[in-house]
């Protein structure tokens, strides 16, 4: 995502790798939402199209 540069390396050392942390948290939230949004067959949302997941650019 970001090229390694001295300033970026210094920021990561001081503040942590924020883009990686955010990406990890977004993935965790996505997994949690997927488990919550599952509905039993024949439930109130049956017949609705299933959302497609597309790979993210990294």
C-alpha positions in Angstrom: 0.0 0.0 0.0 2.6 2.5 1.1 6.2 2.5 -0.1 8.8 2.2 2.6 10.4 5.6 3.1 12.3 6.9 6.1 9.4 9.1 7.2 6.9 6.3 6.9 9.2 3.9 8.9 9.5 6.6 11.6 5.8 7.1 11.8 5.2 3.4 12.1 7.7 3.2 14.8 6.1 6.1 16.7 2.4 5.5 16.1 2.1 1.9 14.9 1.0 0.7 11.4 -2.3 2.4 11.3 -3.4 1.3 7.8 -2.7 -2.3 8.7 -4.6 -1.9 12.0 -7.6 -0.3 10.2 -7.6 -3.0 7.5 -7.6 -5.7 10.2 -10.4 -4.1 12.1 -12.5 -3.7 8.9 -12.0 -7.4 8.2 -13.1 -8.3 11.7 -16.2 -6.2 11.5 -17.0 -7.7 8.1 -16.7 -11.3 9.5 -18.9 -10.3 12.4 -21.6 -8.7 10.2 -21.6 -11.7 7.9 -22.3 -14.0 10.9 -25.1 -11.7 12.2 -26.7 -11.3 8.7 -27.0 -15.0 8.1 -30.7 -16.0 8.1 -32.1 -19.5 8.4 -33.5 -21.0 5.1 -37.1 -20.0 4.7 -36.6 -17.0 7.0 -38.0 -13.5 6.4 -35.2 -12.6 4.0 -35.2 -15.8 1.9 -35.3 -15.2 -1.8 -33.2 -12.0 -1.6 -30.0 -12.1 -3.7 -26.8 -12.9 -1.8 -24.3 -10.1 -1.8 -21.2 -10.8 -3.8 -17.8 -10.1 -2.2 -15.1 -8.7 -4.4 -11.4 -8.8 -3.5 -10.0 -5.5 -2.2 -7.0 -3.8 -3.7 -4.1 -3.9 -1.3 
